[in-house]
C-alpha cells in the first residue's frame, strides 16, 4: 500500500486564515489551495473598495504566494474554481486571470455566480496544483 504524505503550506504572501482552515495542503504531489479572497495579507481587509479586478488580482497573488512557498508556479495549477458575486464580472476577471499563466496553457476551470462571497467580497478563487514534472503533451 502506497504511503500518503501530507504537509500544511503557509506563507505571509497570503492572508492568515480567519477560520479553521489552511492556506494550502499538499498531499503527495497534489496541492489543494483554499479559496482566496481579495484580502491584503498585511491588514486582513479587502482591497479595491468593491472593484472585482483589484480583488481578483489580490486573490491570484495570494495563490501565487502559496504556490511559491511549495516551490511551484501558477503554471502548475491544473484546476481552479472562481466564485463571483456577479457573473457579469466574468469577462473582465477572465482577461486578468489569463495573464497569470505564462506558458499559454490554462488549467481546467469552473466559474459560478454565488449568493454571497465571504467578507462581502466580489470574488473567491480556489486552486489545485500538481508537482512532479508536468509535461505539456500538446507541445510534444
GIJONOR-V536792 format. One record per residue. N is the residue number from 1. RES is the residue in three letters. SS is DSSP state (h for helix, s for strand, l for the rest). PHI is phi as a letter, one per 30 degrees, with the letter a starting at -180 (NA if undefined). D_CENTER is the distance of its C-alpha to the mean C-alpha in whole Angstrom. Layout:
# GIJONOR-V536792
n:N res:RES ss:SS phi:PHI d_center:D_CENTER
n:N res:RES ss:SS phi:PHI d_center:D_CENTER
This chain:
# GIJONOR-V536792
n:1 res:UNK ss:l phi:NA d_center:32
n:2 res:UNK ss:l phi:d d_center:28
n:3 res:UNK ss:l phi:d d_center:27
n:4 res:UNK ss:l phi:c d_center:24
n:5 res:UNK ss:l phi:c d_center:22
n:6 res:UNK ss:s phi:b d_center:19
n:7 res:UNK ss:s phi:a d_center:18
n:8 res:UNK ss:s phi:d d_center:16
n:9 res:UNK ss:s phi:c d_center:13
n:10 res:UNK ss:l phi:b d_center:13
n:11 res:UNK ss:l phi:b d_center:14
n:12 res:UNK ss:l phi:d d_center:15
n:13 res:UNK ss:l phi:d d_center:12
n:14 res:UNK ss:l phi:b d_center:10
n:15 res:UNK ss:l phi:d d_center:12
n:16 res:UNK ss:l phi:d d_center:14
n:17 res:UNK ss:l phi:e d_center:14
n:18 res:UNK ss:l phi:c d_center:17
n:19 res:UNK ss:l phi:b d_center:17
n:20 res:UNK ss:l phi:d d_center:18
n:21 res:UNK ss:l phi:a d_center:15
n:22 res:UNK ss:l phi:c d_center:13
n:23 res:UNK ss:l phi:e d_center:10
n:24 res:UNK ss:s phi:a d_center:10
n:25 res:UNK ss:s phi:b d_center:13
n:26 res:UNK ss:s phi:c d_center:14
n:27 res:UNK ss:s phi:b d_center:17
n:28 res:UNK ss:l phi:h d_center:19
n:29 res:UNK ss:l phi:c d_center:17
n:30 res:UNK ss:s phi:c d_center:14
n:31 res:UNK ss:s phi:c d_center:11
n:32 res:UNK ss:s phi:c d_center:9
n:33 res:UNK ss:s phi:c d_center:6
n:34 res:UNK ss:s phi:d d_center:7
n:35 res:UNK ss:s phi:e d_center:6
n:36 res:UNK ss:s phi:c d_center:6
n:37 res:UNK ss:l phi:c d_center:9
n:38 res:UNK ss:l phi:d d_center:11
n:39 res:UNK ss:s phi:c d_center:12
n:40 res:UNK ss:l phi:d d_center:14
n:41 res:UNK ss:l phi:d d_center:14
n:42 res:UNK ss:l phi:d d_center:18
n:43 res:UNK ss:l phi:c d_center:19
n:44 res:UNK ss:l phi:i d_center:17
n:45 res:UNK ss:l phi:c d_center:17
n:46 res:UNK ss:s phi:d d_center:16
n:47 res:UNK ss:l phi:c d_center:16
n:48 res:UNK ss:h phi:i d_center:18
n:49 res:UNK ss:h phi:h d_center:20
n:50 res:UNK ss:h phi:i d_center:19
n:51 res:UNK ss:l phi:d d_center:18
n:52 res:UNK ss:h phi:d d_center:15
n:53 res:UNK ss:h phi:d d_center:14
n:54 res:UNK ss:h phi:d d_center:14
n:55 res:UNK ss:h phi:d d_center:12
n:56 res:UNK ss:h phi:d d_center:10
n:57 res:UNK ss:h phi:d d_center:10
n:58 res:UNK ss:h phi:d d_center:10
n:59 res:UNK ss:h phi:d d_center:6
n:60 res:UNK ss:h phi:d d_center:5
n:61 res:UNK ss:h phi:d d_center:8
n:62 res:UNK ss:h phi:d d_center:7
n:63 res:UNK ss:h phi:e d_center:4
n:64 res:UNK ss:h phi:e d_center:7
n:65 res:UNK ss:h phi:d d_center:9
n:66 res:UNK ss:h phi:d d_center:8
n:67 res:UNK ss:h phi:d d_center:9
n:68 res:UNK ss:h phi:d d_center:12
n:69 res:UNK ss:h phi:d d_center:13
n:70 res:UNK ss:l phi:d d_center:13
n:71 res:UNK ss:l phi:i d_center:15
n:72 res:UNK ss:l phi:b d_center:13
n:73 res:UNK ss:l phi:b d_center:11
n:74 res:UNK ss:h phi:e d_center:9
n:75 res:UNK ss:h phi:d d_center:12
n:76 res:UNK ss:h phi:d d_center:11
n:77 res:UNK ss:s phi:d d_center:9
n:78 res:UNK ss:s phi:c d_center:11
n:79 res:UNK ss:s phi:a d_center:9
n:80 res:UNK ss:s phi:b d_center:7
n:81 res:UNK ss:s phi:b d_center:8
n:82 res:UNK ss:s phi:c d_center:9
n:83 res:UNK ss:s phi:c d_center:11
n:84 res:UNK ss:s phi:c d_center:14
n:85 res:UNK ss:l phi:d d_center:17
n:86 res:UNK ss:l phi:b d_center:19
n:87 res:UNK ss:h phi:d d_center:18
n:88 res:UNK ss:h phi:d d_center:20
n:89 res:UNK ss:h phi:d d_center:17
n:90 res:UNK ss:h phi:e d_center:16
n:91 res:UNK ss:h phi:d d_center:18
n:92 res:UNK ss:h phi:d d_center:17
n:93 res:UNK ss:h phi:d d_center:13
n:94 res:UNK ss:h phi:e d_center:14
n:95 res:UNK ss:h phi:d d_center:16
n:96 res:UNK ss:h phi:d d_center:13
n:97 res:UNK ss:h phi:e d_center:10
n:98 res:UNK ss:h phi:d d_center:13
n:99 res:UNK ss:l phi:d d_center:14
n:100 res:UNK ss:l phi:d d_center:11
n:101 res:UNK ss:l phi:c d_center:12
n:102 res:UNK ss:l phi:d d_center:15
n:103 res:UNK ss:l phi:d d_center:17
n:104 res:UNK ss:l phi:i d_center:17
n:105 res:UNK ss:l phi:c d_center:16
n:106 res:UNK ss:l phi:b d_center:13
n:107 res:UNK ss:l phi:d d_center:11
n:108 res:UNK ss:s phi:d d_center:13
n:109 res:UNK ss:s phi:a d_center:11
n:110 res:UNK ss:s phi:b d_center:13
n:111 res:UNK ss:s phi:b d_center:13
n:112 res:UNK ss:s phi:b d_center:15
n:113 res:UNK ss:s phi:d d_center:17
n:114 res:UNK ss:l phi:b d_center:17
n:115 res:UNK ss:l phi:d d_center:20
n:116 res:UNK ss:l phi:a d_center:18
n:117 res:UNK ss:l phi:c d_center:15
n:118 res:UNK ss:h phi:e d_center:15
n:119 res:UNK ss:h phi:i d_center:17
n:120 res:UNK ss:h phi:i d_center:18
n:121 res:UNK ss:l phi:d d_center:15
n:122 res:UNK ss:l phi:c d_center:15
n:123 res:UNK ss:s phi:a d_center:11
n:124 res:UNK ss:s phi:b d_center:8
n:125 res:UNK ss:s phi:b d_center:5
n:126 res:UNK ss:s phi:c d_center:4
n:127 res:UNK ss:s phi:b d_center:5
n:128 res:UNK ss:s phi:b d_center:8
n:129 res:UNK ss:s phi:b d_center:9
n:130 res:UNK ss:s phi:b d_center:13
n:131 res:UNK ss:l phi:c d_center:15
n:132 res:UNK ss:l phi:j d_center:19
n:133 res:UNK ss:l phi:i d_center:20
n:134 res:UNK ss:l phi:d d_center:18
n:135 res:UNK ss:l phi:b d_center:21
n:136 res:UNK ss:l phi:d d_center:21
n:137 res:UNK ss:h phi:d d_center:24
n:138 res:UNK ss:h phi:d d_center:24
n:139 res:UNK ss:h phi:c d_center:25
n:140 res:UNK ss:l phi:d d_center:28
